[in-house]
């Protein structure tokens, strides 16, 4: 299994704007990108599931450990 980071490509555009009650990112464990997108689509906010399945409006990249320390996720409530 791999870790995947899913994010809006442009969070100021619909369906993420306005951002209230919308999910703006996921980190999921899945075997491939298609599975990662499907997992994210099972738990959306008001943006609904379709944006997480569409690679033209959401990104999905494999998280690969690198040589530098970095923050992977920051959840602000």
N, C-alpha and C positions, 0 to 999 in steps of 0.2 A: 504494500500500500504506500501511497505517496500523500504528502500534504499539498493542498491547493489553496491559493488566495484568489478570491473572487471579489471584484470591485466594479462600481459603475465606471464607464469610460469618461462620462461627463456628468458629475453629480448635480450640476446646476441646470440640467435639461430634464424634461419629462422622461421617464416617469418618476424620477427622484426629486424633482422640484415641484412644490415645496417639500422639504425633507421630513416634515413631521410625520411620525409613525411609519417611516420607511426604513428598511434595512439597507445600510450602505456598505456592507462587506461581510464576507464569510471566510473562515478557514475551515476546510473540510478534509477528511481523510478518505481517499478514494483511489481506485486503481488507474483511472484515466480521466481526461477532461470531461468527457460526456457524462460519466458517473458523478463527477464533482458538481457539474451544472445541475444534474437531476436532483442531487441531494440538497443543494441550495434552494432549488425551486420548490422543495417540499415544506420550507419554513420561511416564506417571504413575509414582508410587512404589507402595508397598503399599496406598494408598487405591484403586488401580485407576482405570480411565478414566471410569467413569460419573459421578462427582462433578463432573468438569470440563465435562461436557455439560449438567448440571442447573443452571439459573439460580436454583433455590430454595436451593441450598447452596453455590454458588460465584458470585462476581461477575466480570464481564468488562467493563472500561471502557476506552474509547479514551484513550490518553495524548496529551494536547494540551499543547504548550508554553504555559506561563503566564508572568506577569510576575515571578514570584519564583523564586529558586533553591530546589531541593528535592532530596532523595535519592529516586530512583525505586526502587532495589533495594539491599538489603543481604543478602548471602549469608553466613551464619554456619555454618561447618562444625564 
